[in-house]
């Protein structure tokens, strides 16, 4: 379960932009075209919110991985190397 402070730091509602209809009644994500932005009184300054988003993105270990590593074959990567060129082998 997410902490209250993390929710405040990541939900746009707290900067005055509540997103309504983000999920269906069954919990499935909706298309961005179906999401309605409802203005609400902000409790966090937009600059502070954006600065926190940049810090969270920089600290997220998932963003440091290259796309090819995430979606590519990685079974032997870093374990077996080519004797001729020294390149990493994969299956």
Beta strands, then each sheet from edge to edge (+ up, - down):
strand 1: 17-20
strand 2: 36-39
sheet 1: 1+ 2-
end
